[in-house]
């Protein structure tokens, strides 16, 4: 049995990063406001990548005290009074994220994609597009595929749709 690779749907990934990254940051800012200014600035320093040792040196306290303070703050952040802010965010599905983004619902340039319910950009003739819908194919920095072999479909949903169409065409001539 071969190794099975898990590929996330690139359309969903791009939409999630674009739409809900902003929403998550807003929710996180509101949660940090409930902690107080000193604790909020401490969490921001840790979240921005500053090391515990550097924070200890800047504040003039032992590194162990910094770790204890971070543990206490994380416990406070997990408390139900603060975690309710993230309840709707974590329980939401992709369709909810999609519906919230007004830029995808407005008519735009290019062609409407019924599969993904959004406007596809006007692409140059050299740009590769999906065989099922007008969406562009995900490619890496230098034009190669992100997943090894060159992609034919923009998402796993389009790939599955094309597969089902092929199977339907194979079955229908033999039954007539």
DAFEN-V148248 format. One record per residue. RES is the residue in three letters. PHI is phi in whole degrees, 0 to 359 (NA if undefined). Layout:
res = {RES & RES}
phi = {PHI & PHI}
This chain:
res = {UNK & UNK & UNK & UNK & UNK & UNK & UNK & UNK & UNK & UNK & UNK & UNK & UNK & UNK & UNK & UNK & UNK & UNK & UNK & UNK & UNK & UNK & UNK & UNK & UNK & UNK & UNK & UNK & UNK & UNK & UNK & UNK & UNK & UNK & UNK & UNK & UNK & UNK & UNK & UNK & UNK & UNK & UNK & UNK & UNK & UNK & UNK & UNK & UNK & UNK & UNK & UNK & UNK & UNK & UNK & UNK & UNK & UNK & UNK & UNK & UNK & UNK & UNK & UNK & UNK & UNK & UNK & UNK & UNK & UNK & UNK & UNK & UNK & UNK & UNK & UNK & UNK & UNK & UNK & UNK & UNK & UNK & UNK & UNK & UNK & UNK & UNK & UNK & UNK & UNK & UNK & UNK & UNK & UNK & UNK & UNK & UNK & UNK & UNK & UNK & UNK & UNK & UNK & UNK & UNK & UNK & UNK & UNK & UNK & UNK & UNK & UNK & UNK & UNK & UNK & UNK & UNK & UNK & UNK & UNK & UNK & UNK & UNK & UNK & UNK & UNK & UNK & UNK & UNK & UNK & UNK & UNK & UNK & UNK & UNK & UNK & UNK & UNK & UNK & UNK & UNK & UNK & UNK & UNK & UNK & UNK & UNK & UNK & UNK & UNK & UNK & UNK & UNK & UNK & UNK & UNK & UNK & UNK & UNK & UNK & UNK & UNK & UNK & UNK & UNK & UNK & UNK & UNK & UNK & UNK & UNK & UNK & UNK & UNK & UNK & UNK}
phi = {NA & 280 & 283 & 259 & 261 & 258 & 248 & 281 & 293 & 294 & 295 & 296 & 297 & 297 & 295 & 297 & 297 & 287 & 276 & 272 & 297 & 294 & 295 & 297 & 299 & 294 & 296 & 296 & 298 & 294 & 293 & 296 & 297 & 284 & 278 & 109 & 295 & 293 & 293 & 296 & 293 & 296 & 296 & 297 & 296 & 293 & 294 & 278 & 101 & 289 & 286 & 298 & 295 & 295 & 297 & 297 & 295 & 295 & 271 & 71 & 233 & 292 & 302 & 296 & 292 & 295 & 296 & 298 & 297 & 295 & 299 & 295 & 293 & 295 & 297 & 295 & 293 & 281 & 300 & 305 & 295 & 261 & 288 & 296 & 300 & 267 & 303 & 295 & 296 & 285 & 276 & 286 & 249 & 298 & 295 & 295 & 298 & 297 & 293 & 288 & 277 & 289 & 292 & 279 & 272 & 276 & 300 & 222 & 285 & 93 & 245 & 284 & 258 & 290 & 294 & 253 & 53 & 203 & 275 & 277 & 290 & 289 & 256 & 294 & 299 & 284 & 285 & 284 & 238 & 294 & 284 & 259 & 227 & 278 & 284 & 284 & 275 & 288 & 229 & 279 & 299 & 256 & 92 & 278 & 292 & 284 & 241 & 97 & 294 & 299 & 281 & 250 & 239 & 282 & 210 & 294 & 295 & 292 & 298 & 294 & 298 & 296 & 299 & 294 & 296 & 299 & 297 & 295 & 292 & 292 & 282 & 296 & 294 & 285 & 276 & 281}
